[in-house]
Amino acid sequence: MFVWGDGFEIGLAEVDAQHRRLVGILNRLARCHAGHVAEEDLRRTFDELADYTAYHFATEEALMAKAEVAQDHAAAHVRAHRDFVEKLLAARKEAGRAPRELTGRTLTLLTKWLIVHILGMDRRMGEEVRKAQEMASLPVTVAPPPSSERTIEVLLDAIDGLYRQLGKNSDELLESNRKLQQEVAECSAIRVRPRLFAGSGGR
């Protein structure tokens, strides 16, 4: 699982809180993917992602406008937001078909977004917004984000933890299935076992 830490923060408290929510959604989806994938759970996840993106992207775009972030960067940011929403909408339409395959693709989408957008574009946005706040003499109560080396280290640890947890869940599921099959086989053997004294008249 992804464990939230300083390495994910971009230095803007409101945005970081929203990013933390996305990491929580990603982790719940990963647990779902490792076990039984129910269509209802998948649709609920997409509903939560729709709420998240609507609020979060509006927050970021308002911050960039207020801080007068470089126009090319702001425009690229908005394009990335729109592209992400389109991909989510396309995935949501498939929620009723092959749910396990869909959870896998959605996990990949969210993980790439975490790496490329949040730890890339959003980090730059955070720096520009903080600079604008400092120039306007606005109070800045958050610490600057950690170095890129620390960010990469945190990300690799998080991904490693996620894959280890998924592997553990898969092993537990396989062991449960093995025990269940053994119990079913034993019950079947009892039902078909011939009565030893059938027809003997007994006493």
Residue pairs with C-beta under 8 A, 6 or more apart in sequence:
1 27
1 30
1 31
1 158
1 161
1 162
1 165
2 23
2 26
2 27
2 114
2 158
2 159
2 161
2 162
3 157
3 158
3 161
4 20
4 23
5 154
6 145
6 146
6 150
6 154
7 146
7 150
7 151
7 153
7 154
7 155
7 158
8 16
8 19
8 20
8 23
8 114
8 118
8 119
8 151
8 154
9 16
9 19
9 142
9 145
9 146
10 16
10 19
10 118
10 122
10 123
10 125
10 126
10 145
11 126
11 127
11 130
11 142
11 143
11 144
11 145
12 63
12 126
12 129
12 130
12 142
13 141
13 142
14 59
15 56
15 59
15 60
15 63
15 122
15 126
16 142
18 52
18 55
18 56
18 59
19 56
19 118
19 122
21 52
22 52
22 56
22 110
22 113
22 114
22 118
23 114
25 45
25 48
25 49
25 52
25 110
26 107
26 110
26 111
26 114
27 162
28 45
29 45
29 103
29 106
29 107
29 110
30 107
30 162
30 165
30 166
31 169
32 38
32 41
32 42
32 45
32 103
33 100
33 103
33 104
33 107
33 166
34 165
34 166
34 169
34 170
34 173
35 169
35 173
37 99
37 100
37 103
38 99
39 95
39 96
39 99
42 95
42 99
42 102
42 103
43 92
43 95
45 106
46 88
46 91
46 92
46 95
49 88
50 88
50 92
53 81
53 84
53 85
53 88
57 81
57 85
60 77
60 81
60 122
60 125
61 74
61 77
61 78
61 81
63 125
63 129
64 73
64 74
64 77
64 125
64 128
64 129
65 74
66 132
67 128
67 129
67 131
67 132
67 133
68 132
69 77
69 125
69 128
69 129
69 132
70 128
73 121
73 124
73 125
73 128
76 121
77 121
77 125
80 117
80 121
84 109
84 113
84 117
87 109
88 109
91 102
91 105
91 106
91 109
94 102
95 102
111 159
114 155
115 155
119 151
119 155
123 145
123 151
126 145
127 144
127 145
130 140
130 142
130 144
133 139
133 140
134 140
145 151
146 154
